Amino acid sequence: LFGYELDELIGKKVNLIVPSPYKEQHDSYLSNYFESKKPKVIGTSRLVEGQHKDGTIFPIRLSVTQVGNLEGNPLFIGMIHK
C-alpha cells in the first residue's frame, strides 16, 4: 500500500500517506470534528492527494466513515480508490 509493507503502517497515523500541508494539519482536522461534531470529510467521498513512500504524490478518491468506538476510542474506516 503506497509502497509500504503492512508492518510499516500498522499502528501509524494515516498522515504517513498524505502530503504536506495536510499531513501536518491532520490532527487539527480530527480535533475540529470531535469538538464541533460537524463532519467535513467524514461521511463524504472526495478527490485528495496521496503520497507514495518514495515521495510521489498522486490523486486518490477518499471516503471516510466513523463506524463506532473501540474501547472508548472512535473507530474510522477509510476507503481509497486510485
C-alpha positions in Angstrom: 0.0 0.0 0.0 1.6 3.3 -1.1 4.9 1.4 -1.3 4.9 0.4 2.3 5.0 -3.0 3.8 2.0 -3.8 6.1 4.1 -3.8 9.2 5.3 -0.2 8.4 1.7 1.1 8.5 0.1 -0.8 11.4 -0.2 1.5 14.4 0.7 4.6 12.4 -1.4 7.6 11.7 -2.9 8.0 8.3 -0.9 11.1 7.8 2.0 8.9 6.8 0.4 8.5 3.3 -0.7 12.2 3.0 1.4 15.0 1.6 2.0 18.4 3.2 0.3 20.6 4.3 -2.5 18.0 5.0 0.0 15.8 6.9 0.7 18.5 9.5 -3.0 19.5 9.7 -4.5 16.0 10.2 -4.6 16.1 14.0 -6.4 19.5 13.9 -9.0 18.1 11.4 -9.8 15.4 14.0 -9.9 17.9 16.9 -12.3 20.1 15.0 -14.6 17.2 14.2 -14.7 16.0 17.8 -15.3 19.5 19.1 -17.9 20.6 16.6 -19.4 17.2 15.6 -19.7 18.7 12.1 -18.0 16.4 9.6 -16.1 17.9 6.6 -14.5 14.8 5.2 -16.3 12.1 7.3 -19.3 10.7 5.5 -18.2 12.0 2.1 -16.2 10.9 -0.8 -13.7 13.4 -2.3 -10.7 13.7 -4.5 -7.5 14.3 -2.5 -3.8 13.5 -2.8 -1.9 10.5 -1.5 1.9 10.2 -1.1 3.9 7.1 -2.0 6.7 6.1 0.2 9.2 7.4 -2.4 7.6 10.8 -2.2 5.5 10.7 -5.4 2.2 12.5 -5.0 -0.9 11.2 -6.8 -4.7 11.7 -6.9 -6.9 9.4 -4.9 -10.6 9.3 -4.1 -11.1 9.0 -0.3 -14.2 8.0 1.6 -14.1 8.1 5.4 -16.8 6.8 7.8 -17.0 6.6 11.5 -18.1 3.1 12.3 -18.3 3.2 16.1 -16.0 3.1 19.1 -13.4 0.6 20.2 -12.7 0.7 23.9 -14.0 4.3 24.1 -11.9 5.5 21.1 -13.6 6.5 17.8 -13.1 4.0 15.0 -13.0 5.1 11.4 -12.7 3.2 8.1 -11.2 4.9 5.1 -11.6 3.6 1.6 -9.2 4.7 -1.1 -9.8 4.4 -4.8 -6.8 5.1 -7.1 
